[in-house]
Amino acid sequence: MLIKIYNENPNHRKIRQVVDLLEAGGIIIYPTDSVYAMGCDIKSTKTIEKIARFKGTNPNNPDMSLIFHDMSQLSEYTVIRDNTIFKLLKRNLPGPFTFIVQANSQIPKLFKNKKKTVGIRIPDNNIVLELVRELGRPIITTSIHDQDEVVEYTTDPELIFEKFNGIADAVIDGGFGNNEPSTVVDCTAEEIVVVRQGLGILEW
């Protein structure tokens, strides 16, 4: 189904409708502050595996990030002991960034592997933030790519619905998306490194 939700003032009834799908193990496609993304409830292990297989990645080590509602949720799944990293996150989030940080013991349990790092996102988009807040835990997220090597990312939610309604239980129409992904910043080594420059310009 295609569900229209406005970023400026997300309709609570529609947000709840999508959260019900997530809690039932559904896959959703939703806008972020960069490109449209696909995701599911962090507790839906079988759905995470389904998305990984769809994207052609290893279901036991899916290359996916977590979307949080705000900084206060991070401590449940990550270990951020370094004050420099904490300040960097606070300065740039919400925003179009994926920060790779140390994972705590919850992540290996969820993914059933020895994963020691995790990508985290707090997008500057009210729709997805309200979904995570209503769900009460993070959403697993991965960008949806276009098969066209020139276009790379589809920005029109109606075209996204046509293309992905076979796998997604719901596509949220939150208006046209960007065609540039988030900036990826690795905070797990001694030196903080921008590993992919995307939409976000890092403020140090």
C-alpha positions in Angstrom: 0.0 0.0 0.0 1.0 3.6 -0.6 0.5 5.9 2.4 0.7 9.6 2.2 2.2 11.3 5.3 3.4 14.9 5.5 6.8 15.6 7.0 5.7 18.9 8.5 2.9 17.4 10.6 2.9 13.5 10.4 -0.6 12.1 11.0 -0.6 10.0 14.1 -3.2 7.5 12.9 -1.2 6.8 9.8 2.1 6.6 11.8 0.4 4.0 14.0 -0.9 2.1 11.0 2.7 1.8 9.7 4.0 0.9 13.2 1.4 -1.9 13.4 2.9 -3.3 10.1 6.4 -3.1 11.6 5.4 -4.9 14.8 3.8 -7.6 12.6 7.2 -8.2 10.9 6.4 -6.0 7.8 8.9 -4.3 5.5 8.4 -0.6 4.9 9.9 2.0 2.5 10.1 5.5 3.9 11.7 8.9 3.3 14.7 10.1 5.2 16.6 13.4 4.9 18.7 11.9 2.1 17.4 9.0 -0.1 14.4 6.7 0.4 15.2 3.7 2.5 13.8 0.2 3.2 13.6 -1.2 6.7 11.9 -3.1 9.4 11.6 -3.5 13.2 15.0 -4.3 14.8 13.4 -7.3 16.5 12.1 -8.9 13.3 15.1 -11.2 12.6 13.4 -13.1 9.8 12.5 -9.8 8.1 16.1 -8.5 8.4 17.2 -11.7 6.7 14.6 -11.2 4.0 15.8 -7.7 3.2 19.4 -8.8 3.2 18.6 -11.6 0.6 16.6 -9.1 -1.5 19.6 -6.8 -1.5 22.0 -9.6 -2.2 24.0 -9.3 1.0 24.8 -11.9 3.6 21.8 -12.5 5.9 24.2 -13.3 8.8 26.1 -10.1 8.4 23.6 -7.6 6.8 25.2 -4.2 5.9 22.4 -2.2 7.5 22.2 0.7 9.9 19.9 1.6 12.7 17.6 4.6 12.8 17.2 6.1 16.3 14.6 8.7 17.5 17.2 10.7 19.4 20.6 10.6 21.1 19.1 9.1 24.3 18.3 5.8 22.6 22.0 5.3 21.5 23.1 3.8 24.8 20.8 0.8 24.4 22.8 -0.5 21.4 26.1 1.4 21.2 29.2 2.2 23.3 30.3 5.9 23.0 32.8 6.5 25.7 34.8 9.1 23.8 33.6 12.6 24.5 34.9 13.9 21.1 32.7 11.4 19.3 29.7 12.2 21.4 30.1 15.9 20.7 30.5 15.2 17.0 27.3 13.3 16.9 25.4 15.9 18.9 26.7 18.7 16.6 25.6 16.8 13.4 22.4 15.0 14.3 19.7 15.0 13.3 21.1 15.1 9.8 22.0 13.2 6.7 24.8 11.2 8.3 25.6 7.5 9.0 28.1 7.3 11.9 29.8 3.9 12.4 30.4 3.4 16.1 31.2 0.6 18.6 28.3 -1.7 19.2 27.4 -3.1 22.6 26.4 -6.7 23.3 22.9 -6.2 22.0 24.0 -6.0 18.4 25.6 -9.5 18.1 22.6 -11.0 19.8 20.2 -9.3 17.3 22.2 -10.3 14.2 23.4 -13.6 15.6 27.0 -12.8 14.7 30.1 -11.2 16.2 29.5 -7.7 14.9 31.4 -5.2 16.9 30.4 -2.0 15.1 27.1 -0.5 13.9 26.0 2.3 11.6 23.6 4.8 13.3 21.3 7.4 11.8 19.1 10.1 13.3 17.7 11.6 10.1 16.3 15.1 10.0 12.9 13.8 8.9 9.8 13.9 11.1 8.1 11.0 9.5 10.7 8.4 10.2 11.6 9.9 13.6 7.9 9.6 14.6 7.8 6.0 13.4 10.8 5.1 15.6 9.3 7.1 18.6 6.0 5.3 18.3 7.7 1.9 17.8 9.8 2.5 20.9 13.0 1.0 19.4 15.2 1.5 16.3 14.3 0.6 12.7 16.8 -1.3 10.6 17.6 0.8 7.5 19.2 0.3 4.1 19.0 2.6 1.1 17.0 1.5 -1.9 19.1 1.6 -5.1 17.9 2.0 -8.7 19.1 -0.5 -11.2 19.8 2.4 -13.6 23.5 3.1 -13.1 23.1 6.7 -14.1 20.1 7.5 -11.8 21.2 5.3 -8.8 18.4 6.5 -6.5 14.7 6.8 -7.3 13.2 10.0 -5.8 9.5 9.7 -6.8 7.6 7.7 -4.1 4.9 6.6 -6.7 7.6 5.1 -8.9 9.2 3.5 -5.8 5.8 1.9 -5.0 5.5 0.5 -8.5 9.0 -1.0 -8.3 9.0 -2.3 -4.7 5.4 -3.2 -3.8 6.3 -6.8 -4.4 8.5 -6.8 -1.3 7.4 -3.8 0.8 4.2 -4.0 2.8 3.9 -0.2 2.7 5.6 2.6 0.9 5.3 6.0 2.6 4.8 8.9 0.3 6.6 11.7 2.1 7.2 13.8 -1.1 10.2 13.6 -3.4 13.4 12.3 -1.9 17.0 13.4 -2.5 19.2 11.4 -4.9 22.3 11.8 -2.8 22.9 9.4 0.1 24.0 10.1 3.7 27.6 10.9 4.5 29.3 7.9 6.2 31.7 8.7 9.0 33.7 5.9 10.7 34.3 6.7 14.4 35.7 3.3 15.3 39.4 3.8 14.7 41.9 6.3 16.4 41.2 8.8 13.7 37.6 9.8 12.6 37.3 9.3 8.9 34.7 10.3 6.3 34.5 7.1 4.2 31.7 8.3 1.9 31.0 11.9 1.2 27.2 12.3 0.7 24.6 14.9 1.4 25.9 15.9 4.9 28.8 18.3 5.4 30.4 17.3 8.7 30.7 20.0 11.3 33.8 19.3 13.4 
